[in-house]
Every structure is written in structure tokens, then in C-alpha cells.
């Protein structure tokens, strides 16, 4: 019998001084049986970095045709496609064709570096693609914060991120590998 997703309740308070966005989101997140705590926390961090009233977590790993996070317009057009991990060049190409803007949050240390070296040259033609790398150390620290009921505070200023939960504080410095030309 297949394992079921684990449900996480998250209160995510975002203070993004760079975008002047200040809001608290109450999220119910389904963690797929094959999803790690690290990936779950990267998903929540990506949500915070792009937080908006129309931003939604999707089925993610449960559905190959959807990103991990998306934002749709009122007319149901895909404005933002957020993918996590190390998608293939084909998936990146398809994503860029479906959405106005695509952001890939890569992580995994040396594996992510090798992935980027392999697909970097084939992504230059995508004006709507951003690729942001998160260090292995910071994502491993984020994974330690994971619990079934979380209250996370994410502060973003000058591109620097501070994530806090209870008495724990983690600093994340994302590295932009590719910026959209839009």
C-alpha cells in the first residue's frame, strides 16, 4: 500500500524589505512520502521569497505537469513558475514556454554545481528564466527546523535572508546564477 503525504501546518510571516511585502500566510503543506525535510523547507523558503496574495503551493512531486509553486493571473494565465532542485533542460524549456517568469531554486552542493555547468549554455535563450542557488549548508540547517506545526519568520533585506523558528535563526545567502532579462 502506498504511503500517504504528511500534512504540515505552517504559519509563515514574511517581512521582505526589498519588495516592501509584509504578510503572514497560513499554509497547509502536504509533504510527499519521497520528499525530504530539506526540500520541504526549500519549498517554504521559495514561497517566502516570492510571497504574494496569488501565490500557491501546488501538488509538486505528485504531479509532473505542475511546478512546486505557481502564481496565476485572474484569467488563469501562468505568471510565475517556481521549480526546486535540478530540473532537466527539457523541463526548464517547457516551463519557460508555459509561464511569463520561471525561477529555479537549485540546491545540493556540488551536485547543483555540476547540474548548472551542464545546462547553463542551453538556458541563455530563455529571457524569462532565473536560477538561484542555495548553499548545501544553509538548506541542511533549514531542514533542522522542520516540524509538523511550524511558525516561521522570514526576513529579507538586501538579498539576505534570515529564517527563524522558536529560538533558532538561520541566515541564507542565495546566489543568483541567471537573472531574467525582463
C-alpha positions as CSV (number, residue, x, y, z in Angstrom):
1,X,0.0,0.0,0.0
2,X,1.3,3.4,-0.9
3,X,2.3,5.8,1.8
4,X,0.2,9.0,2.2
5,X,1.5,12.5,2.3
6,X,2.2,14.0,5.7
7,X,0.4,17.2,6.4
8,X,2.3,20.2,7.9
9,X,0.6,23.3,9.2
10,X,2.8,26.4,8.7
11,X,2.4,30.0,9.8
12,X,4.8,31.8,7.5
13,X,5.4,35.5,8.4
14,X,7.2,37.3,5.6
15,X,8.9,40.7,6.0
16,X,10.5,41.4,2.6
17,X,12.1,44.9,2.9
18,X,13.4,44.6,-0.7
19,X,9.9,44.3,-2.2
20,X,8.0,46.1,0.7
21,X,5.9,43.0,1.3
22,X,4.8,42.2,4.8
23,X,2.2,39.4,5.3
24,X,1.5,36.3,7.3
25,X,0.4,33.2,5.3
26,X,-1.3,30.2,7.0
27,X,-0.3,27.2,4.8
28,X,-1.3,23.6,4.8
29,X,1.5,21.7,3.2
30,X,1.4,18.1,2.0
31,X,4.8,16.5,2.2
32,X,5.1,13.8,-0.4
33,X,6.5,10.5,1.1
34,X,9.6,10.8,-1.1
35,X,10.2,14.5,-0.1
36,X,12.9,15.2,2.4
37,X,12.7,17.8,5.2
38,X,15.3,19.8,3.3
39,X,13.2,20.0,0.1
40,X,10.1,20.9,2.2
41,X,11.9,23.8,3.8
42,X,13.4,25.0,0.5
43,X,9.8,25.0,-0.8
44,X,8.7,27.2,2.1
45,X,11.7,29.5,1.6
46,X,10.9,29.8,-2.1
47,X,7.3,30.6,-1.2
48,X,8.5,33.4,1.2
49,X,10.9,34.8,-1.5
50,X,8.0,35.2,-4.0
51,X,5.2,35.7,-1.5
52,X,2.1,37.3,-3.0
53,X,-1.6,37.0,-2.4
54,X,-2.0,34.9,-5.6
55,X,1.0,32.6,-5.0
56,X,0.0,28.9,-4.4
57,X,1.8,25.8,-3.4
58,X,0.9,23.0,-5.9
59,X,0.9,19.2,-5.8
60,X,4.6,19.4,-6.7
61,X,6.2,15.9,-6.6
62,X,2.7,14.4,-7.0
63,X,2.2,15.9,-10.5
64,X,4.9,16.2,-13.2
65,X,2.9,18.9,-15.1
66,X,3.0,21.4,-12.3
67,X,5.8,23.4,-10.6
68,X,6.3,23.3,-6.9
69,X,4.8,26.8,-6.6
70,X,2.9,29.0,-9.1
71,X,1.1,32.2,-9.5
72,X,-1.8,32.6,-11.9
73,X,-3.5,35.7,-13.1
74,X,-7.2,36.2,-12.6
75,X,-7.6,35.0,-16.2
76,X,-5.8,31.8,-15.3
77,X,-2.5,32.6,-17.2
78,X,0.7,31.4,-15.6
79,X,2.6,34.4,-14.4
80,X,5.2,32.6,-12.2
81,X,6.5,29.1,-12.3
82,X,8.8,28.1,-9.4
83,X,10.7,24.8,-9.5
84,X,13.0,23.3,-7.0
85,X,16.1,21.1,-7.3
86,X,17.8,20.2,-10.5
87,X,15.3,20.0,-13.4
88,X,16.4,18.7,-16.8
89,X,17.0,21.1,-19.7
90,X,13.8,19.8,-21.2
91,X,11.7,20.6,-18.1
92,X,13.3,24.1,-18.0
93,X,12.5,24.7,-21.7
94,X,8.9,23.5,-21.2
95,X,8.4,25.7,-18.1
96,X,9.7,28.8,-19.9
97,X,7.2,28.2,-22.6
98,X,4.3,27.9,-20.2
99,X,4.9,30.8,-17.8
100,X,5.8,34.5,-18.0
101,X,8.5,34.1,-15.5
102,X,10.3,30.9,-14.3
103,X,12.5,30.7,-11.2
104,X,14.6,27.6,-10.4
105,X,15.9,27.3,-6.8
106,X,18.8,24.8,-7.1
107,X,20.4,23.2,-4.0
108,X,22.5,20.2,-3.2
109,X,26.1,21.5,-3.1
110,X,28.5,20.0,-5.7
111,X,25.6,18.2,-7.4
112,X,23.9,21.5,-8.1
113,X,27.2,23.0,-9.4
114,X,27.6,20.1,-11.9
115,X,23.9,20.4,-13.0
116,X,24.4,24.1,-13.7
117,X,27.6,23.6,-15.6
118,X,25.8,21.0,-17.8
119,X,22.7,23.1,-18.6
120,X,23.9,26.7,-18.3
121,X,24.7,27.2,-22.0
122,X,21.3,25.8,-23.1
123,X,19.5,28.3,-20.9
124,X,20.9,31.6,-22.3
125,X,18.0,31.8,-24.8
126,X,15.4,32.0,-22.0
127,X,14.8,35.7,-21.2
128,X,12.2,34.7,-18.6
129,X,14.4,32.4,-16.5
130,X,16.1,33.0,-13.2
131,X,18.3,30.4,-11.5
132,X,19.1,30.8,-7.8
133,X,21.4,28.5,-5.9
134,X,21.1,27.8,-2.2
135,X,24.1,26.5,-0.3
136,X,24.2,23.0,1.0
137,X,25.0,24.3,4.5
138,X,22.0,26.6,4.7
139,X,19.5,24.1,3.3
140,X,20.8,21.5,5.7
141,X,20.3,23.9,8.6
142,X,16.8,24.8,7.3
143,X,15.9,21.1,7.3
144,X,16.5,21.0,11.1
145,X,13.7,23.5,11.6
146,X,11.0,21.2,10.0
147,X,8.2,20.1,12.2
148,X,4.5,19.2,11.7
149,X,3.4,22.5,13.1
150,X,5.7,25.5,12.3
151,X,5.8,29.2,12.9
152,X,8.4,30.7,10.7
153,X,9.5,34.3,10.4
154,X,11.4,35.1,7.2
155,X,13.1,38.5,6.9
156,X,14.6,39.6,3.6
157,X,16.8,42.6,3.2
158,X,19.4,43.5,0.6
159,X,19.1,39.9,-0.8
160,X,20.0,38.4,2.5
161,X,17.5,36.1,4.2
162,X,17.0,35.3,7.9
163,X,14.7,32.4,8.8
164,X,13.7,32.0,12.4
165,X,11.6,29.4,14.2
166,X,11.4,29.4,18.0
167,X,14.9,30.2,19.3
168,X,16.7,29.1,16.1
169,X,17.9,31.5,13.5
170,X,19.4,30.7,10.1
171,X,21.0,33.0,7.6
172,X,20.7,32.2,3.9
173,X,22.6,34.0,1.1
174,X,21.2,32.9,-2.2
175,X,23.5,33.1,-5.2
176,X,21.9,34.2,-8.5
177,X,23.3,32.1,-11.3
178,X,21.0,33.6,-14.0
179,X,18.7,36.6,-13.9
180,X,15.7,37.2,-16.1
181,X,16.2,39.8,-18.9
182,X,12.7,41.1,-18.3
